[in-house]
Amino acid sequence: MRFQKQEEDYSLQLISMTDLVFLLLIFFMVTTSFVDFTRRLDIELPESKQSAQAEQKQDFLVEVGVEKDIRLNGQAITLQELERRLKAGGGQPGRPTLTIKADKRLDYGFVVQIMGTSFAAGIRDISVAVKE
């Protein structure tokens, strides 16, 4: 009786490794699409018993935090720079719209100052976001 010594294959199976890499790539691509990168401030919106649903068209979004830090469409700016940027972007065709998301703990006068600045920049359609 002859015994043959079988040679075992100790090589690394790369096919399953590439499948795993592609699965991880797809997983991270899908999960990062659910992250809202535009929201950078922790804002508590004031509550309202009844609110009107805003249109989908929104040219400018101003977010104001408790520390009076202002973000225009996700970019941090100052109050003086806000009017200049709104004037530059206000030349869009049609009526430009502005939505203000201000924290409820913020001083009311500061929100009115932002509204006045945007009105001076030529934006007449101003809305304030609330939590229903």
PAGUDO-630220 format. One record per residue: residue number from 1; x negated, y negated, z of N, C-alpha, C, O, CB in turn; residue in one letter. Coordinates in nm, 2 decimals, m for minus. Glycine has a CB too. Example, Ala and Ser with C-alpha at 12.3 -4.5 7.8 and 13.67 -1.06 7.14 Angstrom:
2
{baro 1 {m1.32 0.57 0.78} {m1.23 0.45 0.78} {m1.32 0.33 0.78} {m1.42 0.33 0.85} {m1.13 0.45 0.90} A}
{baro 2 {m1.28 0.22 0.71} {m1.37 0.11 0.71} {m1.29 0.00 0.79} {m1.34 m0.11 0.80} {m1.41 0.06 0.57} S}
This chain:
132
{baro 1 {m0.08 0.12 0.00} {0.00 0.00 0.00} {m0.09 m0.12 0.00} {m0.18 m0.14 0.08} {0.09 0.00 0.12} M}
{baro 2 {m0.06 m0.21 m0.09} {m0.13 m0.33 m0.10} {m0.06 m0.45 m0.05} {0.06 m0.47 m0.08} {m0.17 m0.36 m0.25} R}
{baro 3 {m0.12 m0.52 0.04} {m0.06 m0.65 0.09} {m0.12 m0.77 0.02} {m0.24 m0.78 0.01} {m0.08 m0.66 0.24} F}
{baro 4 {m0.03 m0.85 m0.02} {m0.07 m0.97 m0.09} {m0.06 m1.09 0.01} {0.05 m1.10 0.07} {0.00 m1.00 m0.22} Q}
{baro 5 {m0.15 m1.17 0.02} {m0.15 m1.28 0.11} {m0.08 m1.40 0.03} {m0.13 m1.44 m0.08} {m0.29 m1.33 0.16} K}
{baro 6 {0.04 m1.44 0.08} {0.11 m1.55 0.01} {0.06 m1.68 0.06} {0.04 m1.71 0.18} {0.26 m1.54 0.04} Q}
{baro 7 {0.04 m1.77 m0.04} {m0.02 m1.90 m0.01} {0.10 m1.99 0.02} {0.20 m2.00 m0.06} {m0.10 m1.95 m0.13} E}
{baro 8 {0.10 m2.06 0.13} {0.21 m2.15 0.17} {0.18 m2.29 0.12} {0.06 m2.33 0.12} {0.23 m2.14 0.33} E}
{baro 9 {0.29 m2.35 0.09} {0.28 m2.49 0.03} {0.30 m2.59 0.15} {0.40 m2.60 0.21} {0.38 m2.51 m0.08} D}
{baro 10 {0.19 m2.66 0.18} {0.19 m2.76 0.29} {0.20 m2.90 0.23} {0.17 m3.00 0.31} {0.07 m2.74 0.38} Y}
{baro 11 {0.24 m2.92 0.11} {0.24 m3.06 0.06} {0.37 m3.13 0.10} {0.46 m3.07 0.15} {0.24 m3.05 m0.10} S}
{baro 12 {0.36 m3.26 0.10} {0.47 m3.35 0.14} {0.57 m3.36 0.03} {0.53 m3.39 m0.09} {0.41 m3.49 0.18} L}
{baro 13 {0.70 m3.35 0.06} {0.80 m3.36 m0.04} {0.84 m3.51 m0.05} {0.90 m3.57 0.04} {0.93 m3.27 0.00} Q}
{baro 14 {0.80 m3.57 m0.16} {0.82 m3.71 m0.18} {0.96 m3.74 m0.23} {1.00 m3.86 m0.22} {0.72 m3.76 m0.27} L}
{baro 15 {1.03 m3.65 m0.29} {1.16 m3.68 m0.34} {1.26 m3.72 m0.23} {1.33 m3.82 m0.24} {1.22 m3.55 m0.41} I}
{baro 16 {1.26 m3.65 m0.12} {1.34 m3.69 m0.01} {1.30 m3.82 0.06} {1.38 m3.89 0.11} {1.35 m3.58 0.10} S}
{baro 17 {1.17 m3.85 0.05} {1.12 m3.97 0.11} {1.16 m4.09 0.03} {1.20 m4.19 0.08} {0.96 m3.97 0.11} M}
{baro 18 {1.16 m4.08 m0.11} {1.21 m4.19 m0.19} {1.36 m4.21 m0.17} {1.41 m4.32 m0.18} {1.18 m4.17 m0.34} T}
{baro 19 {1.44 m4.10 m0.16} {1.58 m4.11 m0.13} {1.60 m4.19 0.00} {1.69 m4.27 0.01} {1.65 m3.97 m0.12} D}
{baro 20 {1.53 m4.16 0.10} {1.54 m4.23 0.23} {1.51 m4.38 0.21} {1.58 m4.46 0.27} {1.45 m4.16 0.33} L}
{baro 21 {1.41 m4.41 0.14} {1.37 m4.55 0.12} {1.48 m4.62 0.05} {1.51 m4.74 0.09} {1.24 m4.56 0.04} V}
{baro 22 {1.54 m4.56 m0.05} {1.65 m4.63 m0.13} {1.77 m4.64 m0.04} {1.84 m4.75 m0.05} {1.68 m4.55 m0.25} F}
{baro 23 {1.80 m4.55 0.04} {1.92 m4.56 0.13} {1.90 m4.67 0.23} {1.99 m4.74 0.26} {1.94 m4.43 0.21} L}
{baro 24 {1.77 m4.68 0.29} {1.75 m4.79 0.38} {1.75 m4.93 0.31} {1.81 m5.02 0.36} {1.61 m4.77 0.44} L}
{baro 25 {1.71 m4.94 0.19} {1.71 m5.06 0.11} {1.86 m5.10 0.08} {1.89 m5.22 0.10} {1.64 m5.04 m0.02} L}
{baro 26 {1.94 m5.01 0.05} {2.08 m5.04 0.02} {2.15 m5.08 0.15} {2.23 m5.17 0.15} {2.15 m4.92 m0.04} I}
{baro 27 {2.12 m5.01 0.26} {2.18 m5.04 0.39} {2.15 m5.19 0.43} {2.24 m5.26 0.47} {2.13 m4.95 0.50} F}
{baro 28 {2.02 m5.23 0.42} {1.98 m5.36 0.46} {2.04 m5.47 0.36} {2.07 m5.58 0.41} {1.83 m5.37 0.47} F}
{baro 29 {2.05 m5.44 0.24} {2.11 m5.53 0.14} {2.26 m5.55 0.17} {2.31 m5.67 0.17} {2.09 m5.48 0.00} M}
{baro 30 {2.33 m5.45 0.21} {2.47 m5.46 0.24} {2.49 m5.53 0.37} {2.58 m5.62 0.38} {2.54 m5.32 0.24} V}
{baro 31 {2.42 m5.50 0.47} {2.44 m5.56 0.61} {2.40 m5.71 0.61} {2.46 m5.78 0.68} {2.36 m5.48 0.71} T}
{baro 32 {2.30 m5.75 0.53} {2.26 m5.89 0.54} {2.36 m5.98 0.46} {2.36 m6.10 0.48} {2.12 m5.91 0.48} T}
{baro 33 {2.44 m5.92 0.38} {2.54 m6.00 0.31} {2.66 m6.04 0.40} {2.73 m6.13 0.36} {2.60 m5.92 0.19} S}
{baro 34 {2.67 m5.97 0.51} {2.78 m6.01 0.61} {2.73 m6.12 0.70} {2.82 m6.17 0.78} {2.82 m5.89 0.69} F}
{baro 35 {2.61 m6.16 0.71} {2.56 m6.26 0.80} {2.59 m6.40 0.74} {2.57 m6.42 0.62} {2.41 m6.25 0.82} V}
{baro 36 {2.65 m6.49 0.82} {2.68 m6.62 0.77} {2.56 m6.71 0.80} {2.55 m6.76 0.92} {2.81 m6.67 0.84} D}
{baro 37 {2.48 m6.74 0.70} {2.36 m6.82 0.72} {2.39 m6.97 0.73} {2.31 m7.05 0.77} {2.26 m6.79 0.61} F}
{baro 38 {2.51 m7.01 0.68} {2.54 m7.15 0.68} {2.58 m7.20 0.82} {2.56 m7.32 0.85} {2.66 m7.18 0.59} T}
{baro 39 {2.62 m7.12 0.91} {2.65 m7.16 1.05} {2.53 m7.15 1.13} {2.48 m7.04 1.17} {2.77 m7.07 1.11} R}
{baro 40 {2.48 m7.27 1.17} {2.36 m7.27 1.25} {2.38 m7.33 1.39} {2.29 m7.32 1.47} {2.25 m7.35 1.17} R}
{baro 41 {2.49 m7.40 1.41} {2.52 m7.46 1.54} {2.63 m7.38 1.61} {2.72 m7.32 1.55} {2.57 m7.60 1.52} L}
{baro 42 {2.61 m7.38 1.74} {2.71 m7.31 1.82} {2.82 m7.41 1.86} {2.80 m7.49 1.94} {2.65 m7.25 1.95} D}
{baro 43 {2.93 m7.41 1.78} {3.04 m7.51 1.79} {3.16 m7.45 1.85} {3.21 m7.34 1.80} {3.06 m7.58 1.66} I}
{baro 44 {3.22 m7.51 1.95} {3.35 m7.47 2.00} {3.45 m7.57 1.94} {3.45 m7.69 1.98} {3.36 m7.47 2.16} E}
{baro 45 {3.54 m7.52 1.85} {3.63 m7.61 1.79} {3.75 m7.64 1.89} {3.78 m7.55 1.97} {3.69 m7.55 1.66} L}
{baro 46 {3.81 m7.76 1.88} {3.92 m7.79 1.96} {4.04 m7.71 1.91} {4.05 m7.67 1.80} {3.95 m7.94 1.96} P}
{baro 47 {4.13 m7.68 2.00} {4.25 m7.60 1.97} {4.37 m7.69 1.93} {4.38 m7.80 1.98} {4.29 m7.51 2.09} E}
{baro 48 {4.45 m7.64 1.85} {4.57 m7.71 1.80} {4.69 m7.61 1.79} {4.67 m7.49 1.76} {4.55 m7.78 1.66} S}
{baro 49 {4.81 m7.65 1.82} {4.92 m7.56 1.82} {4.96 m7.54 1.67} {5.01 m7.43 1.64} {5.04 m7.62 1.89} K}
{baro 50 {4.94 m7.64 1.59} {4.98 m7.62 1.45} {4.87 m7.69 1.37} {4.83 m7.80 1.40} {5.12 m7.68 1.42} Q}
{baro 51 {4.83 m7.62 1.26} {4.73 m7.68 1.17} {4.76 m7.65 1.03} {4.82 m7.55 1.00} {4.59 m7.63 1.21} S}
{baro 52 {4.72 m7.74 0.94} {4.74 m7.72 0.80} {4.62 m7.64 0.74} {4.51 m7.66 0.78} {4.76 m7.85 0.72} A}
{baro 53 {4.65 m7.55 0.65} {4.55 m7.47 0.59} {4.48 m7.56 0.49} {4.54 m7.61 0.40} {4.60 m7.34 0.53} Q}
{baro 54 {4.35 m7.57 0.50} {4.27 m7.65 0.40} {4.25 m7.58 0.27} {4.26 m7.46 0.26} {4.13 m7.69 0.46} A}
{baro 55 {4.24 m7.66 0.17} {4.21 m7.61 0.03} {4.08 m7.54 0.03} {3.99 m7.57 0.12} {4.22 m7.72 m0.08} E}
{baro 56 {4.06 m7.45 m0.07} {3.93 m7.39 m0.08} {3.82 m7.48 m0.13} {3.70 m7.46 m0.10} {3.94 m7.27 m0.18} Q}
{baro 57 {3.86 m7.59 m0.20} {3.76 m7.68 m0.25} {3.70 m7.76 m0.14} {3.78 m7.83 m0.07} {3.82 m7.77 m0.36} K}
{baro 58 {3.57 m7.76 m0.12} {3.51 m7.83 m0.01} {3.37 m7.88 m0.06} {3.29 m7.79 m0.08} {3.50 m7.75 0.12} Q}
{baro 59 {3.36 m8.01 m0.08} {3.23 m8.06 m0.13} {3.12 m8.07 m0.02} {3.01 m8.04 m0.04} {3.25 m8.19 m0.20} D}
{baro 60 {3.17 m8.13 0.10} {3.07 m8.15 0.20} {3.13 m8.09 0.33} {3.25 m8.09 0.36} {3.05 m8.30 0.22} F}
{baro 61 {3.04 m8.03 0.41} {3.07 m7.97 0.54} {2.97 m8.03 0.64} {2.85 m8.01 0.63} {3.06 m7.82 0.54} L}
{baro 62 {3.03 m8.11 0.74} {2.95 m8.17 0.84} {2.98 m8.10 0.97} {3.09 m8.09 1.02} {2.98 m8.33 0.85} V}
{baro 63 {2.87 m8.04 1.03} {2.88 m7.98 1.16} {2.81 m8.06 1.26} {2.70 m8.11 1.24} {2.82 m7.83 1.15} E}
{baro 64 {2.88 m8.08 1.38} {2.82 m8.17 1.48} {2.83 m8.09 1.61} {2.93 m8.04 1.66} {2.90 m8.30 1.50} V}
{baro 65 {2.71 m8.07 1.68} {2.70 m7.99 1.80} {2.71 m8.08 1.92} {2.73 m8.20 1.91} {2.57 m7.92 1.81} G}
{baro 66 {2.70 m8.02 2.04} {2.72 m8.10 2.16} {2.61 m8.20 2.18} {2.63 m8.31 2.24} {2.72 m8.00 2.28} V}
{baro 67 {2.49 m8.17 2.13} {2.37 m8.25 2.15} {2.37 m8.37 2.04} {2.27 m8.44 2.03} {2.25 m8.17 2.13} E}
{baro 68 {2.48 m8.38 1.97} {2.50 m8.48 1.86} {2.40 m8.45 1.75} {2.36 m8.55 1.68} {2.47 m8.62 1.92} K}
{baro 69 {2.37 m8.33 1.73} {2.29 m8.29 1.61} {2.38 m8.27 1.49} {2.48 m8.19 1.51} {2.20 m8.17 1.64} D}
{baro 70 {2.35 m8.32 1.38} {2.43 m8.32 1.26} {2.37 m8.24 1.16} {2.25 m8.24 1.13} {2.46 m8.47 1.21} I}
{baro 71 {2.46 m8.16 1.09} {2.41 m8.07 0.98} {2.51 m8.10 0.86} {2.63 m8.09 0.88} {2.41 m7.92 1.01} R}
{baro 72 {2.45 m8.13 0.75} {2.53 m8.16 0.63} {2.51 m8.04 0.54} {2.40 m8.02 0.49} {2.50 m8.29 0.56} L}
{baro 73 {2.61 m7.95 0.51} {2.60 m7.83 0.43} {2.48 m7.74 0.48} {2.41 m7.69 0.40} {2.58 m7.87 0.28} N}
{baro 74 {2.46 m7.74 0.61} {2.36 m7.65 0.67} {2.23 m7.71 0.69} {2.14 m7.65 0.75} {2.35 m7.53 0.58} G}
{baro 75 {2.20 m7.84 0.64} {2.07 m7.90 0.66} {2.08 m8.01 0.77} {2.18 m8.09 0.77} {2.03 m7.96 0.53} Q}
{baro 76 {1.99 m8.00 0.86} {1.98 m8.10 0.97} {1.95 m8.24 0.92} {1.85 m8.26 0.84} {1.88 m8.06 1.08} A}
{baro 77 {2.03 m8.34 0.95} {2.01 m8.48 0.91} {2.04 m8.57 1.03} {2.09 m8.53 1.13} {2.09 m8.51 0.79} I}
{baro 78 {2.01 m8.70 1.01} {2.04 m8.80 1.11} {2.17 m8.87 1.06} {2.21 m8.85 0.95} {1.92 m8.90 1.13} T}
{baro 79 {2.22 m8.95 1.15} {2.34 m9.03 1.12} {2.32 m9.13 1.01} {2.40 m9.15 0.92} {2.40 m9.10 1.24} L}
{baro 80 {2.20 m9.19 1.01} {2.17 m9.29 0.91} {2.15 m9.22 0.77} {2.19 m9.28 0.67} {2.04 m9.36 0.94} Q}
{baro 81 {2.10 m9.11 0.77} {2.07 m9.03 0.64} {2.20 m8.98 0.59} {2.21 m8.95 0.47} {1.97 m8.92 0.67} E}
{baro 82 {2.30 m8.96 0.67} {2.43 m8.90 0.63} {2.50 m8.99 0.53} {2.54 m8.94 0.42} {2.53 m8.88 0.75} L}
{baro 83 {2.51 m9.12 0.55} {2.57 m9.21 0.45} {2.50 m9.21 0.32} {2.56 m9.21 0.21} {2.58 m9.35 0.51} E}
{baro 84 {2.37 m9.21 0.32} {2.29 m9.21 0.20} {2.31 m9.08 0.12} {2.33 m9.09 0.00} {2.14 m9.22 0.23} R}
{baro 85 {2.32 m8.97 0.19} {2.34 m8.84 0.11} {2.48 m8.83 0.06} {2.51 m8.77 m0.04} {2.31 m8.72 0.20} R}
{baro 86 {2.58 m8.88 0.14} {2.72 m8.87 0.09} {2.74 m8.96 m0.03} {2.81 m8.93 m0.12} {2.81 m8.91 0.21} L}
{baro 87 {2.67 m9.08 m0.03} {2.68 m9.17 m0.14} {2.62 m9.10 m0.26} {2.67 m9.12 m0.37} {2.62 m9.30 m0.11} K}
{baro 88 {2.51 m9.04 m0.25} {2.44 m8.97 m0.36} {2.52 m8.86 m0.41} {2.53 m8.84 m0.54} {2.30 m8.92 m0.32} A}
{baro 89 {2.59 m8.78 m0.33} {2.66 m8.67 m0.37} {2.81 m8.70 m0.40} {2.88 m8.62 m0.45} {2.66 m8.56 m0.27} G}
{baro 90 {2.85 m8.82 m0.36} {2.99 m8.86 m0.38} {3.02 m8.90 m0.53} {3.14 m8.92 m0.56} {3.02 m8.98 m0.30} G}
{baro 91 {2.93 m8.90 m0.61} {2.95 m8.93 m0.75} {3.00 m8.81 m0.83} {3.00 m8.82 m0.96} {2.83 m8.99 m0.81} G}
{baro 92 {3.04 m8.71 m0.77} {3.09 m8.59 m0.84} {3.23 m8.62 m0.90} {3.30 m8.71 m0.85} {3.10 m8.47 m0.74} Q}
{baro 93 {3.26 m8.55 m1.01} {3.39 m8.57 m1.07} {3.51 m8.54 m0.97} {3.50 m8.44 m0.90} {3.40 m8.50 m1.20} P}
{baro 94 {3.61 m8.61 m0.98} {3.73 m8.58 m0.89} {3.71 m8.65 m0.75} {3.62 m8.74 m0.74} {3.75 m8.43 m0.87} G}
{baro 95 {3.79 m8.61 m0.66} {3.78 m8.67 m0.52} {3.70 m8.58 m0.44} {3.74 m8.46 m0.41} {3.92 m8.69 m0.46} R}
{baro 96 {3.58 m8.62 m0.39} {3.50 m8.54 m0.30} {3.57 m8.52 m0.17} {3.63 m8.62 m0.12} {3.36 m8.60 m0.28} P}
{baro 97 {3.56 m8.40 m0.11} {3.63 m8.38 0.02} {3.52 m8.35 0.12} {3.41 m8.31 0.09} {3.72 m8.25 0.01} T}
{baro 98 {3.55 m8.39 0.25} {3.46 m8.37 0.36} {3.53 m8.30 0.47} {3.64 m8.34 0.51} {3.40 m8.51 0.40} L}
{baro 99 {3.47 m8.20 0.53} {3.53 m8.13 0.64} {3.43 m8.15 0.76} {3.31 m8.12 0.75} {3.56 m7.98 0.62} T}
{baro 100 {3.49 m8.19 0.87} {3.40 m8.21 0.99} {3.44 m8.10 1.09} {3.55 m8.08 1.13} {3.43 m8.35 1.06} I}
{baro 101 {3.33 m8.03 1.13} {3.34 m7.93 1.24} {3.27 m7.98 1.36} {3.15 m7.97 1.36} {3.29 m7.79 1.19} K}
{baro 102 {3.34 m8.04 1.45} {3.28 m8.10 1.57} {3.31 m8.02 1.69} {3.43 m7.97 1.71} {3.32 m8.25 1.58} A}
{baro 103 {3.22 m8.01 1.78} {3.24 m7.94 1.91} {3.34 m8.02 1.99} {3.34 m8.14 1.99} {3.11 m7.92 1.99} D}
{baro 104 {3.43 m7.94 2.07} {3.53 m8.01 2.15} {3.47 m8.08 2.27} {3.54 m8.17 2.32} {3.63 m7.91 2.19} K}
{baro 105 {3.35 m8.05 2.31} {3.29 m8.12 2.42} {3.22 m8.24 2.38} {3.17 m8.32 2.47} {3.19 m8.02 2.49} R}
{baro 106 {3.22 m8.28 2.25} {3.15 m8.39 2.20} {3.23 m8.52 2.23} {3.36 m8.51 2.24} {3.12 m8.38 2.05} L}
{baro 107 {3.16 m8.63 2.24} {3.23 m8.76 2.26} {3.31 m8.80 2.14} {3.27 m8.79 2.03} {3.12 m8.87 2.29} D}
{baro 108 {3.44 m8.83 2.16} {3.53 m8.86 2.05} {3.48 m8.98 1.97} {3.50 m8.98 1.85} {3.67 m8.90 2.11} Y}
{baro 109 {3.42 m9.08 2.03} {3.37 m9.19 1.95} {3.26 m9.16 1.85} {3.25 m9.22 1.74} {3.31 m9.29 2.05} G}
{baro 110 {3.18 m9.05 1.88} {3.08 m9.01 1.78} {3.14 m8.95 1.66} {3.09 m8.97 1.55} {2.98 m8.91 1.85} F}
{baro 111 {3.25 m8.87 1.68} {3.32 m8.82 1.56} {3.38 m8.93 1.48} {3.38 m8.92 1.36} {3.43 m8.72 1.61} V}
{baro 112 {3.44 m9.03 1.54} {3.50 m9.14 1.47} {3.39 m9.22 1.39} {3.41 m9.27 1.28} {3.57 m9.24 1.57} V}
{baro 113 {3.27 m9.23 1.45} {3.16 m9.29 1.39} {3.12 m9.21 1.26} {3.09 m9.28 1.16} {3.04 m9.30 1.48} Q}
{baro 114 {3.12 m9.08 1.27} {3.09 m9.00 1.15} {3.20 m9.02 1.04} {3.17 m9.03 0.92} {3.08 m8.85 1.19} I}
{baro 115 {3.32 m9.03 1.08} {3.43 m9.05 0.99} {3.42 m9.19 0.92} {3.44 m9.20 0.80} {3.57 m9.04 1.06} M}
{baro 116 {3.38 m9.29 1.00} {3.36 m9.42 0.94} {3.24 m9.42 0.85} {3.25 m9.49 0.74} {3.34 m9.52 1.05} G}
{baro 117 {3.14 m9.35 0.88} {3.02 m9.35 0.79} {3.06 m9.28 0.66} {3.02 m9.33 0.55} {2.91 m9.27 0.86} T}
{baro 118 {3.13 m9.17 0.66} {3.17 m9.10 0.54} {3.27 m9.19 0.46} {3.27 m9.18 0.34} {3.23 m8.97 0.57} S}
{baro 119 {3.36 m9.26 0.53} {3.45 m9.35 0.46} {3.38 m9.46 0.39} {3.41 m9.50 0.28} {3.56 m9.41 0.56} F}
{baro 120 {3.27 m9.51 0.45} {3.19 m9.62 0.39} {3.11 m9.56 0.27} {3.08 m9.64 0.18} {3.09 m9.68 0.50} A}
{baro 121 {3.09 m9.43 0.27} {3.01 m9.37 0.16} {3.10 m9.35 0.04} {3.06 m9.30 m0.06} {2.95 m9.24 0.21} A}
{baro 122 {3.23 m9.37 0.06} {3.32 m9.36 m0.05} {3.41 m9.23 m0.05} {3.47 m9.20 m0.15} {3.25 m9.36 m0.18} G}
{baro 123 {3.40 m9.16 0.06} {3.48 m9.03 0.06} {3.61 m9.06 0.14} {3.61 m9.11 0.25} {3.40 m8.92 0.14} I}
{baro 124 {3.72 m9.04 0.07} {3.85 m9.07 0.13} {3.92 m8.95 0.18} {4.01 m8.96 0.26} {3.93 m9.15 0.02} R}
{baro 125 {3.89 m8.83 0.13} {3.95 m8.71 0.17} {3.87 m8.64 0.28} {3.78 m8.56 0.26} {3.97 m8.61 0.05} D}
{baro 126 {3.91 m8.68 0.41} {3.83 m8.63 0.53} {3.93 m8.54 0.61} {4.04 m8.58 0.64} {3.78 m8.74 0.61} I}
{baro 127 {3.88 m8.42 0.65} {3.96 m8.33 0.73} {3.87 m8.29 0.85} {3.75 m8.28 0.84} {4.01 m8.21 0.65} S}
{baro 128 {3.94 m8.25 0.96} {3.87 m8.21 1.08} {3.92 m8.06 1.11} {4.03 m8.03 1.11} {3.91 m8.30 1.20} V}
{baro 129 {3.82 m7.98 1.13} {3.85 m7.83 1.15} {3.89 m7.81 1.29} {3.82 m7.87 1.38} {3.72 m7.75 1.11} A}
{baro 130 {3.99 m7.73 1.32} {4.04 m7.70 1.45} {4.06 m7.55 1.46} {4.07 m7.48 1.35} {4.17 m7.77 1.49} V}
{baro 131 {4.07 m7.50 1.58} {4.09 m7.36 1.60} {4.24 m7.34 1.64} {4.29 m7.41 1.73} {4.00 m7.30 1.72} K}
{baro 132 {4.31 m7.26 1.57} {4.46 m7.24 1.59} {4.48 m7.14 1.70} {4.60 m7.12 1.73} {4.53 m7.20 1.47} E}
